[in-house]
Amino acid sequence: MLGRTTLKRHAILVDRMAAQAGIDLQEAAMRGRITIAEIEDAVLRCTGCAQPCACENMLDRMDLPAGQVPDFCRNSEVLSELRK
């Protein structure tokens, strides 16, 4: 079972990656573009990533152009759909 600290860390990463992609997850949920369950699934997918530190560092350094999500992101497909 995943601990609260791990889930919180990855929830923050999902939110930051969405913001990097130009997506406000709260707004998307309020508009019905994504459900809370789908956001929970995105967080769980993120917990399966072997390199969360690399992701955090990349987001901290702002290494990607605005609106872009790295191909290795386990949520790139979901975020890509939300950008449409």
PDB file of N, CA, C and O in Angstrom, chain B, residues numbered from 101:
ATOM      1  N   MET B 101       0.839  -1.179   0.000  1.00  0.00           N
ATOM      2  CA  MET B 101       0.000   0.000   0.000  1.00  0.00           C
ATOM      3  C   MET B 101       0.888   1.248   0.000  1.00  0.00           C
ATOM      4  O   MET B 101       1.896   1.317   0.704  1.00  0.00           O
ATOM      5  N   LEU B 102       0.490   2.218  -0.799  1.00  0.00           N
ATOM      6  CA  LEU B 102       1.250   3.458  -0.895  1.00  0.00           C
ATOM      7  C   LEU B 102       0.940   4.366   0.279  1.00  0.00           C
ATOM      8  O   LEU B 102      -0.210   4.480   0.704  1.00  0.00           O
ATOM      9  N   GLY B 103       1.960   5.004   0.793  1.00  0.00           N
ATOM     10  CA  GLY B 103       1.786   5.910   1.914  1.00  0.00           C
ATOM     11  C   GLY B 103       1.294   7.282   1.477  1.00  0.00           C
ATOM     12  O   GLY B 103       1.373   7.652   0.305  1.00  0.00           O
ATOM     13  N   ARG B 104       0.794   8.010   2.435  1.00  0.00           N
ATOM     14  CA  ARG B 104       0.263   9.353   2.194  1.00  0.00           C
ATOM     15  C   ARG B 104       1.325  10.275   1.589  1.00  0.00           C
ATOM     16  O   ARG B 104       1.028  11.049   0.680  1.00  0.00           O
ATOM     17  N   THR B 105       2.553  10.194   2.088  1.00  0.00           N
ATOM     18  CA  THR B 105       3.628  11.053   1.590  1.00  0.00           C
ATOM     19  C   THR B 105       3.907  10.780   0.116  1.00  0.00           C
ATOM     20  O   THR B 105       4.077  11.710  -0.672  1.00  0.00           O
ATOM     21  N   THR B 106       3.952   9.504  -0.251  1.00  0.00           N
ATOM     22  CA  THR B 106       4.190   9.124  -1.649  1.00  0.00           C
ATOM     23  C   THR B 106       3.065   9.621  -2.540  1.00  0.00           C
ATOM     24  O   THR B 106       3.313  10.194  -3.601  1.00  0.00           O
ATOM     25  N   LEU B 107       1.826   9.401  -2.111  1.00  0.00           N
ATOM     26  CA  LEU B 107       0.683   9.842  -2.915  1.00  0.00           C
ATOM     27  C   LEU B 107       0.670  11.360  -3.073  1.00  0.00           C
ATOM     28  O   LEU B 107       0.383  11.877  -4.152  1.00  0.00           O
ATOM     29  N   LYS B 108       0.980  12.061  -2.003  1.00  0.00           N
ATOM     30  CA  LYS B 108       0.993  13.524  -2.071  1.00  0.00           C
ATOM     31  C   LYS B 108       2.088  14.009  -3.022  1.00  0.00           C
ATOM     32  O   LYS B 108       1.867  14.924  -3.815  1.00  0.00           O
ATOM     33  N   ARG B 109       3.264  13.394  -2.939  1.00  0.00           N
ATOM     34  CA  ARG B 109       4.369  13.772  -3.828  1.00  0.00           C
ATOM     35  C   ARG B 109       3.965  13.620  -5.287  1.00  0.00           C
ATOM     36  O   ARG B 109       4.221  14.502  -6.108  1.00  0.00           O
ATOM     37  N   HIS B 110       3.334  12.498  -5.602  1.00  0.00           N
ATOM     38  CA  HIS B 110       2.966  12.240  -6.992  1.00  0.00           C
ATOM     39  C   HIS B 110       1.752  13.057  -7.426  1.00  0.00           C
ATOM     40  O   HIS B 110       1.631  13.400  -8.602  1.00  0.00           O
ATOM     41  N   ALA B 111       0.865  13.368  -6.506  1.00  0.00           N
ATOM     42  CA  ALA B 111      -0.254  14.264  -6.837  1.00  0.00           C
ATOM     43  C   ALA B 111       0.292  15.633  -7.231  1.00  0.00           C
ATOM     44  O   ALA B 111      -0.196  16.259  -8.172  1.00  0.00           O
ATOM     45  N   ILE B 112       1.303  16.088  -6.508  1.00  0.00           N
ATOM     46  CA  ILE B 112       1.937  17.370  -6.833  1.00  0.00           C
ATOM     47  C   ILE B 112       2.620  17.291  -8.194  1.00  0.00           C
ATOM     48  O   ILE B 112       2.528  18.224  -8.991  1.00  0.00           O
ATOM     49  N   LEU B 113       3.305  16.178  -8.463  1.00  0.00           N
ATOM     50  CA  LEU B 113       3.967  16.015  -9.761  1.00  0.00           C
ATOM     51  C   LEU B 113       2.957  16.011 -10.905  1.00  0.00           C
ATOM     52  O   LEU B 113       3.192  16.630 -11.943  1.00  0.00           O
ATOM     53  N   VAL B 114       1.842  15.322 -10.723  1.00  0.00           N
ATOM     54  CA  VAL B 114       0.806  15.290 -11.767  1.00  0.00           C
ATOM     55  C   VAL B 114       0.287  16.702 -12.012  1.00  0.00           C
ATOM     56  O   VAL B 114       0.130  17.119 -13.160  1.00  0.00           O
ATOM     57  N   ASP B 115       0.022  17.429 -10.947  1.00  0.00           N
ATOM     58  CA  ASP B 115      -0.488  18.793 -11.090  1.00  0.00           C
ATOM     59  C   ASP B 115       0.543  19.698 -11.764  1.00  0.00           C
ATOM     60  O   ASP B 115       0.193  20.511 -12.620  1.00  0.00           O
ATOM     61  N   ARG B 116       1.798  19.559 -11.382  1.00  0.00           N
ATOM     62  CA  ARG B 116       2.858  20.374 -11.995  1.00  0.00           C
ATOM     63  C   ARG B 116       3.052  20.027 -13.468  1.00  0.00           C
ATOM     64  O   ARG B 116       3.267  20.915 -14.293  1.00  0.00           O
ATOM     65  N   MET B 117       2.977  18.737 -13.799  1.00  0.00           N
ATOM     66  CA  MET B 117       3.137  18.335 -15.195  1.00  0.00           C
ATOM     67  C   MET B 117       1.951  18.828 -16.024  1.00  0.00           C
ATOM     68  O   MET B 117       2.116  19.245 -17.171  1.00  0.00           O
ATOM     69  N   ALA B 118       0.765  18.776 -15.439  1.00  0.00           N
ATOM     70  CA  ALA B 118      -0.412  19.309 -16.136  1.00  0.00           C
ATOM     71  C   ALA B 118      -0.228  20.805 -16.383  1.00  0.00           C
ATOM     72  O   ALA B 118      -0.511  21.294 -17.477  1.00  0.00           O
ATOM     73  N   ALA B 119       0.237  21.520 -15.382  1.00  0.00           N
ATOM     74  CA  ALA B 119       0.475  22.960 -15.540  1.00  0.00           C
ATOM     75  C   ALA B 119       1.518  23.212 -16.624  1.00  0.00           C
ATOM     76  O   ALA B 119       1.384  24.149 -17.412  1.00  0.00           O
ATOM     77  N   GLN B 120       2.557  22.376 -16.666  1.00  0.00           N
ATOM     78  CA  GLN B 120       3.575  22.478 -17.712  1.00  0.00           C
ATOM     79  C   GLN B 120       2.930  22.343 -19.085  1.00  0.00           C
ATOM     80  O   GLN B 120       3.336  23.001 -20.043  1.00  0.00           O
ATOM     81  N   ALA B 121       1.913  21.476 -19.168  1.00  0.00           N
ATOM     82  CA  ALA B 121       1.206  21.248 -20.426  1.00  0.00           C
ATOM     83  C   ALA B 121       0.172  22.335 -20.710  1.00  0.00           C
ATOM     84  O   ALA B 121      -0.471  22.329 -21.760  1.00  0.00           O
ATOM     85  N   GLY B 122       0.014  23.272 -19.764  1.00  0.00           N
ATOM     86  CA  GLY B 122      -0.964  24.336 -19.953  1.00  0.00           C
ATOM     87  C   GLY B 122      -2.362  23.954 -19.515  1.00  0.00           C
ATOM     88  O   GLY B 122      -3.345  24.541 -19.967  1.00  0.00           O
ATOM     89  N   ILE B 123      -2.452  22.961 -18.627  1.00  0.00           N
ATOM     90  CA  ILE B 123      -3.747  22.444 -18.179  1.00  0.00           C
ATOM     91  C   ILE B 123      -3.937  22.741 -16.701  1.00  0.00           C
ATOM     92  O   ILE B 123      -3.055  22.474 -15.885  1.00  0.00           O
ATOM     93  N   ASP B 124      -5.079  23.286 -16.370  1.00  0.00           N
ATOM     94  CA  ASP B 124      -5.481  23.481 -14.980  1.00  0.00           C
ATOM     95  C   ASP B 124      -6.408  22.311 -14.648  1.00  0.00           C
ATOM     96  O   ASP B 124      -7.560  22.289 -15.083  1.00  0.00           O
ATOM     97  N   LEU B 125      -5.912  21.344 -13.882  1.00  0.00           N
ATOM     98  CA  LEU B 125      -6.701  20.140 -13.602  1.00  0.00           C
ATOM     99  C   LEU B 125      -7.995  20.445 -12.868  1.00  0.00           C
ATOM    100  O   LEU B 125      -9.016  19.813 -13.142  1.00  0.00           O
ATOM    101  N   GLN B 126      -7.978  21.392 -11.948  1.00  0.00           N
ATOM    102  CA  GLN B 126      -9.210  21.744 -11.235  1.00  0.00           C
ATOM    103  C   GLN B 126     -10.246  22.293 -12.201  1.00  0.00           C
ATOM    104  O   GLN B 126     -11.418  21.922 -12.139  1.00  0.00           O
ATOM    105  N   GLU B 127      -9.821  23.165 -13.080  1.00  0.00           N
ATOM    106  CA  GLU B 127     -10.730  23.738 -14.080  1.00  0.00           C
ATOM    107  C   GLU B 127     -11.256  22.643 -15.008  1.00  0.00           C
ATOM    108  O   GLU B 127     -12.445  22.606 -15.324  1.00  0.00           O
ATOM    109  N   ALA B 128     -10.363  21.753 -15.439  1.00  0.00           N
ATOM    110  CA  ALA B 128     -10.771  20.661 -16.320  1.00  0.00           C
ATOM    111  C   ALA B 128     -11.795  19.759 -15.633  1.00  0.00           C
ATOM    112  O   ALA B 128     -12.741  19.297 -16.272  1.00  0.00           O
ATOM    113  N   ALA B 129     -11.613  19.508 -14.345  1.00  0.00           N
ATOM    114  CA  ALA B 129     -12.565  18.679 -13.597  1.00  0.00           C
ATOM    115  C   ALA B 129     -13.903  19.400 -13.458  1.00  0.00           C
ATOM    116  O   ALA B 129     -14.957  18.785 -13.616  1.00  0.00           O
ATOM    117  N   MET B 130     -13.867  20.687 -13.167  1.00  0.00           N
ATOM    118  CA  MET B 130     -15.116  21.442 -13.019  1.00  0.00           C
ATOM    119  C   MET B 130     -15.887  21.507 -14.334  1.00  0.00           C
ATOM    120  O   MET B 130     -17.116  21.563 -14.332  1.00  0.00           O
ATOM    121  N   ARG B 131     -15.180  21.500 -15.441  1.00  0.00           N
ATOM    122  CA  ARG B 131     -15.826  21.543 -16.757  1.00  0.00           C
ATOM    123  C   ARG B 131     -16.220  20.148 -17.259  1.00  0.00           C
ATOM    124  O   ARG B 131     -16.795  20.008 -18.338  1.00  0.00           O
ATOM    125  N   GLY B 132     -15.905  19.129 -16.470  1.00  0.00           N
ATOM    126  CA  GLY B 132     -16.277  17.768 -16.847  1.00  0.00           C
ATOM    127  C   GLY B 132     -15.369  17.134 -17.880  1.00  0.00           C
ATOM    128  O   GLY B 132     -15.730  16.127 -18.489  1.00  0.00           O
ATOM    129  N   ARG B 133     -14.196  17.709 -18.084  1.00  0.00           N
ATOM    130  CA  ARG B 133     -13.264  17.159 -19.071  1.00  0.00           C
ATOM    131  C   ARG B 133     -12.460  15.999 -18.505  1.00  0.00           C
ATOM    132  O   ARG B 133     -11.917  15.185 -19.252  1.00  0.00           O
ATOM    133  N   ILE B 134     -12.386  15.931 -17.169  1.00  0.00           N
ATOM    134  CA  ILE B 134     -11.705  14.831 -16.486  1.00  0.00           C
ATOM    135  C   ILE B 134     -12.419  14.621 -15.154  1.00  0.00           C
ATOM    136  O   ILE B 134     -12.861  15.573 -14.511  1.00  0.00           O
ATOM    137  N   THR B 135     -12.521  13.366 -14.758  1.00  0.00           N
ATOM    138  CA  THR B 135     -13.180  13.064 -13.485  1.00  0.00           C
ATOM    139  C   THR B 135     -12.141  12.974 -12.369  1.00  0.00           C
ATOM    140  O   THR B 135     -10.944  12.832 -12.622  1.00  0.00           O
ATOM    141  N   ILE B 136     -12.620  13.059 -11.144  1.00  0.00           N
ATOM    142  CA  ILE B 136     -11.723  12.898  -9.993  1.00  0.00           C
ATOM    143  C   ILE B 136     -11.080  11.512 -10.046  1.00  0.00           C
ATOM    144  O   ILE B 136      -9.897  11.363  -9.739  1.00  0.00           O
ATOM    145  N   ALA B 137     -11.855  10.503 -10.433  1.00  0.00           N
ATOM    146  CA  ALA B 137     -11.314   9.138 -10.543  1.00  0.00           C
ATOM    147  C   ALA B 137     -10.188   9.078 -11.575  1.00  0.00           C
ATOM    148  O   ALA B 137      -9.205   8.366 -11.374  1.00  0.00           O
ATOM    149  N   GLU B 138     -10.322   9.810 -12.667  1.00  0.00           N
ATOM    150  CA  GLU B 138      -9.269   9.826 -13.688  1.00  0.00           C
ATOM    151  C   GLU B 138      -8.018  10.539 -13.170  1.00  0.00           C
ATOM    152  O   GLU B 138      -6.899  10.148 -13.499  1.00  0.00           O
ATOM    153  N   ILE B 139      -8.206  11.572 -12.371  1.00  0.00           N
ATOM    154  CA  ILE B 139      -7.056  12.246 -11.761  1.00  0.00           C
ATOM    155  C   ILE B 139      -6.380  11.304 -10.769  1.00  0.00           C
ATOM    156  O   ILE B 139      -5.152  11.235 -10.712  1.00  0.00           O
ATOM    157  N   GLU B 140      -7.177  10.582  -9.993  1.00  0.00           N
ATOM    158  CA  GLU B 140      -6.613   9.592  -9.064  1.00  0.00           C
ATOM    159  C   GLU B 140      -5.807   8.546  -9.825  1.00  0.00           C
ATOM    160  O   GLU B 140      -4.717   8.165  -9.398  1.00  0.00           O
ATOM    161  N   ASP B 141      -6.346   8.078 -10.960  1.00  0.00           N
ATOM    162  CA  ASP B 141      -5.624   7.102 -11.786  1.00  0.00           C
ATOM    163  C   ASP B 141      -4.307   7.686 -12.295  1.00  0.00           C
ATOM    164  O   ASP B 141      -3.296   6.986 -12.349  1.00  0.00           O
ATOM    165  N   ALA B 142      -4.319   8.961 -12.665  1.00  0.00           N
ATOM    166  CA  ALA B 142      -3.094   9.615 -13.135  1.00  0.00           C
ATOM    167  C   ALA B 142      -2.045   9.646 -12.025  1.00  0.00           C
ATOM    168  O   ALA B 142      -0.861   9.420 -12.274  1.00  0.00           O
ATOM    169  N   VAL B 143      -2.484   9.925 -10.808  1.00  0.00           N
ATOM    170  CA  VAL B 143      -1.558   9.935  -9.666  1.00  0.00           C
ATOM    171  C   VAL B 143      -0.993   8.533  -9.451  1.00  0.00           C
ATOM    172  O   VAL B 143       0.207   8.378  -9.222  1.00  0.00           O
ATOM    173  N   LEU B 144      -1.839   7.523  -9.521  1.00  0.00           N
ATOM    174  CA  LEU B 144      -1.359   6.146  -9.344  1.00  0.00           C
ATOM    175  C   LEU B 144      -0.387   5.752 -10.446  1.00  0.00           C
ATOM    176  O   LEU B 144       0.607   5.078 -10.175  1.00  0.00           O
ATOM    177  N   ARG B 145      -0.659   6.164 -11.701  1.00  0.00           N
ATOM    178  CA  ARG B 145       0.290   5.888 -12.786  1.00  0.00           C
ATOM    179  C   ARG B 145       1.628   6.549 -12.485  1.00  0.00           C
ATOM    180  O   ARG B 145       2.686   5.962 -12.708  1.00  0.00           O
ATOM    181  N   CYS B 146       1.572   7.760 -11.983  1.00  0.00           N
ATOM    182  CA  CYS B 146       2.794   8.502 -11.657  1.00  0.00           C
ATOM    183  C   CYS B 146       3.607   7.775 -10.582  1.00  0.00           C
ATOM    184  O   CYS B 146       4.837   7.791 -10.625  1.00  0.00           O
ATOM    185  N   THR B 147       2.940   7.144  -9.628  1.00  0.00           N
ATOM    186  CA  THR B 147       3.674   6.430  -8.572  1.00  0.00           C
ATOM    187  C   THR B 147       4.471   5.259  -9.132  1.00  0.00           C
ATOM    188  O   THR B 147       5.409   4.787  -8.490  1.00  0.00           O
ATOM    189  N   GLY B 148       4.110   4.786 -10.320  1.00  0.00           N
ATOM    190  CA  GLY B 148       4.837   3.692 -10.949  1.00  0.00           C
ATOM    191  C   GLY B 148       6.101   4.138 -11.664  1.00  0.00           C
ATOM    192  O   GLY B 148       6.866   3.306 -12.153  1.00  0.00           O
ATOM    193  N   CYS B 149       6.325   5.439 -11.729  1.00  0.00           N
ATOM    194  CA  CYS B 149       7.512   5.976 -12.398  1.00  0.00           C
ATOM    195  C   CYS B 149       8.752   5.683 -11.554  1.00  0.00           C
ATOM    196  O   CYS B 149       8.741   5.855 -10.335  1.00  0.00           O
ATOM    197  N   ALA B 150       9.810   5.242 -12.214  1.00  0.00           N
ATOM    198  CA  ALA B 150      11.054   4.920 -11.515  1.00  0.00           C
ATOM    199  C   ALA B 150      11.938   6.151 -11.305  1.00  0.00           C
ATOM    200  O   ALA B 150      12.938   6.077 -10.592  1.00  0.00           O
ATOM    201  N   GLN B 151      11.579   7.282 -11.920  1.00  0.00           N
ATOM    202  CA  GLN B 151      12.443   8.463 -11.866  1.00  0.00           C
ATOM    203  C   GLN B 151      11.710   9.738 -11.440  1.00  0.00           C
ATOM    204  O   GLN B 151      11.816  10.748 -12.136  1.00  0.00           O
ATOM    205  N   PRO B 152      10.976   9.731 -10.332  1.00  0.00           N
ATOM    206  CA  PRO B 152      10.269  10.956  -9.944  1.00  0.00           C
ATOM    207  C   PRO B 152      11.213  12.124  -9.650  1.00  0.00           C
ATOM    208  O   PRO B 152      10.844  13.282  -9.850  1.00  0.00           O
ATOM    209  N   CYS B 153      12.424  11.830  -9.178  1.00  0.00           N
ATOM    210  CA  CYS B 153      13.392  12.914  -8.913  1.00  0.00           C
ATOM    211  C   CYS B 153      13.787  13.610 -10.210  1.00  0.00           C
ATOM    212  O   CYS B 153      13.915  14.833 -10.246  1.00  0.00           O
ATOM    213  N   ALA B 154      13.980  12.840 -11.266  1.00  0.00           N
ATOM    214  CA  ALA B 154      14.324  13.424 -12.564  1.00  0.00           C
ATOM    215  C   ALA B 154      13.193  14.320 -13.053  1.00  0.00           C
ATOM    216  O   ALA B 154      13.433  15.388 -13.616  1.00  0.00           O
ATOM    217  N   CYS B 155      11.986  13.886 -12.837  1.00  0.00           N
ATOM    218  CA  CYS B 155      10.809  14.663 -13.227  1.00  0.00           C
ATOM    219  C   CYS B 155      10.752  15.973 -12.433  1.00  0.00           C
ATOM    220  O   CYS B 155      10.549  17.046 -13.000  1.00  0.00           O
ATOM    221  N   GLU B 156      10.932  15.869 -11.134  1.00  0.00           N
ATOM    222  CA  GLU B 156      10.928  17.072 -10.283  1.00  0.00           C
ATOM    223  C   GLU B 156      12.014  18.049 -10.719  1.00  0.00           C
ATOM    224  O   GLU B 156      11.773  19.252 -10.824  1.00  0.00           O
ATOM    225  N   ASN B 157      13.211  17.524 -10.970  1.00  0.00           N
ATOM    226  CA  ASN B 157      14.326  18.378 -11.391  1.00  0.00           C
ATOM    227  C   ASN B 157      14.043  19.052 -12.725  1.00  0.00           C
ATOM    228  O   ASN B 157      14.326  20.237 -12.898  1.00  0.00           O
ATOM    229  N   MET B 158      13.487  18.305 -13.664  1.00  0.00           N
ATOM    230  CA  MET B 158      13.163  18.856 -14.975  1.00  0.00           C
ATOM    231  C   MET B 158      12.135  19.980 -14.841  1.00  0.00           C
ATOM    232  O   MET B 158      12.268  21.026 -15.476  1.00  0.00           O
ATOM    233  N   LEU B 159      11.112  19.760 -14.015  1.00  0.00           N
ATOM    234  CA  LEU B 159      10.096  20.792 -13.808  1.00  0.00           C
ATOM    235  C   LEU B 159      10.678  22.000 -13.080  1.00  0.00           C
ATOM    236  O   LEU B 159      10.330  23.139 -13.394  1.00  0.00           O
ATOM    237  N   ASP B 160      11.557  21.762 -12.118  1.00  0.00           N
ATOM    238  CA  ASP B 160      12.198  22.865 -11.397  1.00  0.00           C
ATOM    239  C   ASP B 160      13.062  23.722 -12.324  1.00  0.00           C
ATOM    240  O   ASP B 160      13.094  24.948 -12.208  1.00  0.00           O
ATOM    241  N   ARG B 161      13.759  23.057 -13.242  1.00  0.00           N
ATOM    242  CA  ARG B 161      14.656  23.773 -14.167  1.00  0.00           C
ATOM    243  C   ARG B 161      13.910  24.348 -15.361  1.00  0.00           C
ATOM    244  O   ARG B 161      14.454  25.153 -16.117  1.00  0.00           O
ATOM    245  N   MET B 162      12.656  23.926 -15.524  1.00  0.00           N
ATOM    246  CA  MET B 162      11.842  24.367 -16.664  1.00  0.00           C
ATOM    247  C   MET B 162      12.556  24.030 -17.972  1.00  0.00           C
ATOM    248  O   MET B 162      12.718  24.882 -18.846  1.00  0.00           O
ATOM    249  N   ASP B 163      12.978  22.771 -18.085  1.00  0.00           N
ATOM    250  CA  ASP B 163      13.742  22.317 -19.246  1.00  0.00           C
ATOM    251  C   ASP B 163      12.908  22.128 -20.507  1.00  0.00           C
ATOM    252  O   ASP B 163      13.463  21.995 -21.597  1.00  0.00           O
ATOM    253  N   LEU B 164      11.605  22.115 -20.379  1.00  0.00           N
ATOM    254  CA  LEU B 164      10.740  21.877 -21.536  1.00  0.00           C
ATOM    255  C   LEU B 164      10.088  23.168 -21.999  1.00  0.00           C
ATOM    256  O   LEU B 164       9.803  24.052 -21.191  1.00  0.00           O
ATOM    257  N   PRO B 165       9.853  23.275 -23.296  1.00  0.00           N
ATOM    258  CA  PRO B 165       9.075  24.421 -23.773  1.00  0.00           C
ATOM    259  C   PRO B 165       7.660  24.357 -23.184  1.00  0.00           C
ATOM    260  O   PRO B 165       7.133  23.272 -22.935  1.00  0.00           O
ATOM    261  N   ALA B 166       7.064  25.507 -22.968  1.00  0.00           N
ATOM    262  CA  ALA B 166       5.700  25.559 -22.421  1.00  0.00           C
ATOM    263  C   ALA B 166       4.763  24.720 -23.283  1.00  0.00           C
ATOM    264  O   ALA B 166       4.843  24.744 -24.511  1.00  0.00           O
ATOM    265  N   GLY B 167       3.890  23.993 -22.635  1.00  0.00           N
ATOM    266  CA  GLY B 167       2.910  23.168 -23.334  1.00  0.00           C
ATOM    267  C   GLY B 167       3.391  21.774 -23.682  1.00  0.00           C
ATOM    268  O   GLY B 167       2.608  20.957 -24.165  1.00  0.00           O
ATOM    269  N   GLN B 168       4.649  21.487 -23.450  1.00  0.00           N
ATOM    270  CA  GLN B 168       5.213  20.187 -23.809  1.00  0.00           C
ATOM    271  C   GLN B 168       5.370  19.305 -22.578  1.00  0.00           C
ATOM    272  O   GLN B 168       5.740  19.769 -21.500  1.00  0.00           O
ATOM    273  N   VAL B 169       5.081  18.021 -22.767  1.00  0.00           N
ATOM    274  CA  VAL B 169       5.242  17.011 -21.718  1.00  0.00           C
ATOM    275  C   VAL B 169       6.221  15.973 -22.256  1.00  0.00           C
ATOM    276  O   VAL B 169       6.124  15.594 -23.424  1.00  0.00           O
ATOM    277  N   PRO B 170       7.157  15.506 -21.439  1.00  0.00           N
ATOM    278  CA  PRO B 170       8.120  14.520 -21.943  1.00  0.00           C
ATOM    279  C   PRO B 170       7.437  13.208 -22.321  1.00  0.00           C
ATOM    280  O   PRO B 170       6.450  12.803 -21.706  1.00  0.00           O
ATOM    281  N   ASP B 171       7.977  12.559 -23.336  1.00  0.00           N
ATOM    282  CA  ASP B 171       7.412  11.293 -23.809  1.00  0.00           C
ATOM    283  C   ASP B 171       7.406  10.220 -22.730  1.00  0.00           C
ATOM    284  O   ASP B 171       6.530   9.355 -22.720  1.00  0.00           O
ATOM    285  N   PHE B 172       8.383  10.271 -21.817  1.00  0.00           N
ATOM    286  CA  PHE B 172       8.467   9.233 -20.792  1.00  0.00           C
ATOM    287  C   PHE B 172       7.398   9.371 -19.711  1.00  0.00           C
ATOM    288  O   PHE B 172       7.216   8.456 -18.908  1.00  0.00           O
ATOM    289  N   CYS B 173       6.692  10.496 -19.678  1.00  0.00           N
ATOM    290  CA  CYS B 173       5.667  10.706 -18.651  1.00  0.00           C
ATOM    291  C   CYS B 173       4.546   9.683 -18.824  1.00  0.00           C
ATOM    292  O   CYS B 173       3.995   9.531 -19.914  1.00  0.00           O
ATOM    293  N   ARG B 174       4.222   8.996 -17.754  1.00  0.00           N
ATOM    294  CA  ARG B 174       3.182   7.976 -17.794  1.00  0.00           C
ATOM    295  C   ARG B 174       1.797   8.568 -18.023  1.00  0.00           C
ATOM    296  O   ARG B 174       0.845   7.836 -18.293  1.00  0.00           O
ATOM    297  N   ASN B 175       1.681   9.875 -17.918  1.00  0.00           N
ATOM    298  CA  ASN B 175       0.400  10.546 -18.131  1.00  0.00           C
ATOM    299  C   ASN B 175       0.394  11.418 -19.383  1.00  0.00           C
ATOM    300  O   ASN B 175      -0.503  12.241 -19.562  1.00  0.00           O
ATOM    301  N   SER B 176       1.384  11.243 -20.242  1.00  0.00           N
ATOM    302  CA  SER B 176       1.471  12.091 -21.433  1.00  0.00           C
ATOM    303  C   SER B 176       0.238  11.953 -22.322  1.00  0.00           C
ATOM    304  O   SER B 176      -0.215  12.940 -22.902  1.00  0.00           O
ATOM    305  N   GLU B 177      -0.305  10.757 -22.438  1.00  0.00           N
ATOM    306  CA  GLU B 177      -1.485  10.546 -23.283  1.00  0.00           C
ATOM    307  C   GLU B 177      -2.708  11.283 -22.721  1.00  0.00           C
ATOM    308  O   GLU B 177      -3.428  11.954 -23.461  1.00  0.00           O
ATOM    309  N   VAL B 178      -2.933  11.155 -21.420  1.00  0.00           N
ATOM    310  CA  VAL B 178      -4.067  11.829 -20.775  1.00  0.00           C
ATOM    311  C   VAL B 178      -3.924  13.339 -20.915  1.00  0.00           C
ATOM    312  O   VAL B 178      -4.884  14.029 -21.256  1.00  0.00           O
ATOM    313  N   LEU B 179      -2.730  13.846 -20.654  1.00  0.00           N
ATOM    314  CA  LEU B 179      -2.506  15.283 -20.735  1.00  0.00           C
ATOM    315  C   LEU B 179      -2.641  15.779 -22.171  1.00  0.00           C
ATOM    316  O   LEU B 179      -3.125  16.885 -22.413  1.00  0.00           O
ATOM    317  N   SER B 180      -2.216  14.966 -23.103  1.00  0.00           N
ATOM    318  CA  SER B 180      -2.348  15.311 -24.517  1.00  0.00           C
ATOM    319  C   SER B 180      -3.822  15.440 -24.902  1.00  0.00           C
ATOM    320  O   SER B 180      -4.204  16.363 -25.621  1.00  0.00           O
ATOM    321  N   GLU B 181      -4.634  14.525 -24.427  1.00  0.00           N
ATOM    322  CA  GLU B 181      -6.081  14.576 -24.698  1.00  0.00           C
ATOM    323  C   GLU B 181      -6.716  15.823 -24.094  1.00  0.00           C
ATOM    324  O   GLU B 181      -7.585  16.438 -24.711  1.00  0.00           O
ATOM    325  N   LEU B 182      -6.290  16.195 -22.902  1.00  0.00           N
ATOM    326  CA  LEU B 182      -6.859  17.374 -22.245  1.00  0.00           C
ATOM    327  C   LEU B 182      -6.462  18.673 -22.940  1.00  0.00           C
ATOM    328  O   LEU B 182      -7.171  19.673 -22.830  1.00  0.00           O
ATOM    329  N   ARG B 183      -5.356  18.668 -23.641  1.00  0.00           N
ATOM    330  CA  ARG B 183      -4.917  19.873 -24.364  1.00  0.00           C
ATOM    331  C   ARG B 183      -5.759  20.133 -25.599  1.00  0.00           C
ATOM    332  O   ARG B 183      -5.770  21.254 -26.107  1.00  0.00           O
ATOM    333  N   LYS B 184      -6.457  19.137 -26.090  1.00  0.00           N
ATOM    334  CA  LYS B 184      -7.252  19.284 -27.327  1.00  0.00           C
ATOM    335  C   LYS B 184      -8.459  20.149 -27.096  1.00  0.00           C
ATOM    336  O   LYS B 184      -9.238  20.382 -28.020  1.00  0.00           O
TER     337      LYS B 184
END
